[in-house]
Amino acid sequence: MNNNLNDIIGESANQLNIPLIKYKKSFEPRSDQRVFRKLSRKSTFQVACFHSSKDCKYIHSSQDSPDRCSEEILKGCLDICHTTIMKLDIQMQ
């Protein structure tokens, strides 16, 4: 199984010419990705978290709505995910 998910995500972002910064720490204590990070410490489960500091401050709040998301940033995230999945699929063959 693949043990370098974040590296492949980085390669996908580079291939698509989408800026990406890798962080090793959680952004804040109540982040919804912390549960997955905790699981990954006890198994081979891999975790990647996408965070956009250039997006709206209301993301993940009670005032969140789709119109507050940057379409360009969301499309970039989806493109990176799609390219990464395709790369993983090729590796599994």
Contact map, one row per residue, 1 for C-alpha under 8 A:
111000000000000000000000000000000000000000000000000000000000000000000000000000000000000000010
111110000000000000000000000000000000000000000000000000000000000000000000000000000000000100000
111110000000000000000000000000000000000000010100000000000000000000000000000000000000000000000
011111110000000000000000000000000000000000000000000000000000000000000000000000000000000000000
011111111000000000000000000000000000000000000111000000000000000000000000000000000000000000000
000111111100000000000000000000000000000000000011000000000000000000000000000000000000000000000
000111111110000000000000000000000000000000000000000000000000000000000000000000000000000000000
000111111111000000000000000000000000000000000000000000000000000000000000000000000001001000000
000011111111100000000000000000000000000000000000000000000000000000000000000000011001000000000
000001111111110000010100000000000000000000000000000000000000000000000000000000000000000000000
000000111111111000000000000000000000000000000000000000000000000000000000000000000000000000000
000000011111111100000000000000000000000000000000000000000000000000000000000000010011000000000
000000001111111111110000000000000000000000000000000000000000000000000000000000010000000000000
000000000111111111100000000000000000000000000000000000000000000000000000000000000000000000000
000000000011111111000000000000000000000000000000000000000000000000000000000000000000000000000
000000000001111111000000000000000000000000000000000000000000000000000000000000110000000000000
000000000000111111100000000000000000000000000000000000000000000000000000000000000000000000000
000000000000111111110000000000000000000000000000000000000000000000000000000100000000000000000
000000000000110011111000000000000000000000000000000000000000000000000000000000000000000000000
000000000100100001111100000000000000000000000000000000000000000000000000000000000000000000000
000000000000000000111110000000000000000000000000000000000000000000000000000000000000000000000
000000000100000000011111000000000000000000000000000000000000000000000000000000000000000000000
000000000000000000001111110000000000000000000000000000000000000000000000000000000000000000000
000000000000000000000111110000000000000000000000000000000000000000000000000000000000000000000
000000000000000000000011111000000000000000000000000000000000000000000000000000000000000000000
000000000000000000000011111110101100000000000000000000000000000000000000000000000000000000000
000000000000000000000000111110100000000000000000000000000000000000000000000000000000000000000
000000000000000000000000011111100000000000000000000000000000000000000000000000000000000000000
000000000000000000000000011111100100000000000000000000000000000000000000000000000000000000000
000000000000000000000000000111110100000000000000000000000000000000000000000000000000000000000
000000000000000000000000011111111100000000000000000000000000000000000000000000000000000000000
000000000000000000000000000001111110000000000000000000000000000000000000000000000000000000000
000000000000000000000000010000111111100000000000100000000000000000000000000000000000000000000
000000000000000000000000010011111111110000000000000000000000000000000000000000000000000000000
000000000000000000000000000000011111111000000000000000000000000000000000000000000000000000000
000000000000000000000000000000001111111100000010000000000000000000000000000000000000000000000
000000000000000000000000000000001111111110000110000000000000000000000000000000000000000000000
000000000000000000000000000000000111111111000000000000000000000000000000000000000000000000000
000000000000000000000000000000000011111111101000000000000000000000000000000000000000000000000
000000000000000000000000000000000001111111111110000000000000000000000000000000000000000000000
000000000000000000000000000000000000111111111000000000000000000000000000000000000000000000000
000000000000000000000000000000000000011111110000000000000000000000000000000000000000000000000
000000000000000000000000000000000000001111111000000000000000000000000000000000000000000000000
001000000000000000000000000000000000000111111100000000000000000000000000000000000000000000000
000000000000000000000000000000000000001110111110000000000000000000000000000000000000000000000
001010000000000000000000000000000000100100011111000000000000000000000000000000000000000000000
000011000000000000000000000000000001100100001111100000000000000000000000000000000000000000000
000011000000000000000000000000000000000000000111110000000000000000000000000000000000000000000
000000000000000000000000000000001000000000000011111000000000000000000000000000000000000000000
000000000000000000000000000000000000000000000001111100000000000000000000000010000000000000000
000000000000000000000000000000000000000000000000111110000000000000000000000000000000000000000
000000000000000000000000000000000000000000000000011111100000000000000000100000000000000000000
000000000000000000000000000000000000000000000000001111110000000000000000000000000000000000000
000000000000000000000000000000000000000000000000000111110000000000000000000000000000000000000
000000000000000000000000000000000000000000000000000111111010000000001100100000000000000000000
000000000000000000000000000000000000000000000000000011111110000000011100000000000000000000000
000000000000000000000000000000000000000000000000000000111110000000000000000000000000000000000
000000000000000000000000000000000000000000000000000000011111111100010000000000000000000000000
000000000000000000000000000000000000000000000000000000111111101110011000000000000000000000000
000000000000000000000000000000000000000000000000000000000111111100000000000000000000000000000
000000000000000000000000000000000000000000000000000000000111111100000000000000000000000000000
000000000000000000000000000000000000000000000000000000000101111100000000000000000000000000000
000000000000000000000000000000000000000000000000000000000111111110000000000000000000000000000
000000000000000000000000000000000000000000000000000000000111111111010000000000000000000000000
000000000000000000000000000000000000000000000000000000000010001111111000000000000000000000000
000000000000000000000000000000000000000000000000000000000000000111111000000000000000000000000
000000000000000000000000000000000000000000000000000000000000000011111100000000000000000000000
000000000000000000000000000000000000000000000000000000010110000111111100000000000000000000000
000000000000000000000000000000000000000000000000000000110010000011111110110000000000000000000
000000000000000000000000000000000000000000000000000000110000000000111111110000000000000000000
000000000000000000000000000000000000000000000000000000000000000000001111111000000000000000000
000000000000000000000000000000000000000000000000000000000000000000000111111100000000000000000
000000000000000000000000000000000000000000000000000100100000000000001111111110000000000000000
000000000000000000000000000000000000000000000000000000000000000000001111111111000000000000000
000000000000000000000000000000000000000000000000000000000000000000000011111111100000000000000
000000000000000001000000000000000000000000000000000000000000000000000001111111110000000000000
000000000000000000000000000000000000000000000000010000000000000000000000111111111000000000000
000000000000000000000000000000000000000000000000000000000000000000000000011111111100000000000
000000000000000100000000000000000000000000000000000000000000000000000000001111111110000000000
000000001001100100000000000000000000000000000000000000000000000000000000000111111111000000000
000000001000000000000000000000000000000000000000000000000000000000000000000011111111100000000
000000000000000000000000000000000000000000000000000000000000000000000000000001111111110000000
000000000001000000000000000000000000000000000000000000000000000000000000000000111111111000000
000000011001000000000000000000000000000000000000000000000000000000000000000000011111111100000
000000000000000000000000000000000000000000000000000000000000000000000000000000001111111110000
000000000000000000000000000000000000000000000000000000000000000000000000000000000111111111000
000000010000000000000000000000000000000000000000000000000000000000000000000000000011111111100
010000000000000000000000000000000000000000000000000000000000000000000000000000000001111111110
000000000000000000000000000000000000000000000000000000000000000000000000000000000000111111111
000000000000000000000000000000000000000000000000000000000000000000000000000000000000011111111
000000000000000000000000000000000000000000000000000000000000000000000000000000000000001111111
100000000000000000000000000000000000000000000000000000000000000000000000000000000000000111111
000000000000000000000000000000000000000000000000000000000000000000000000000000000000000011111
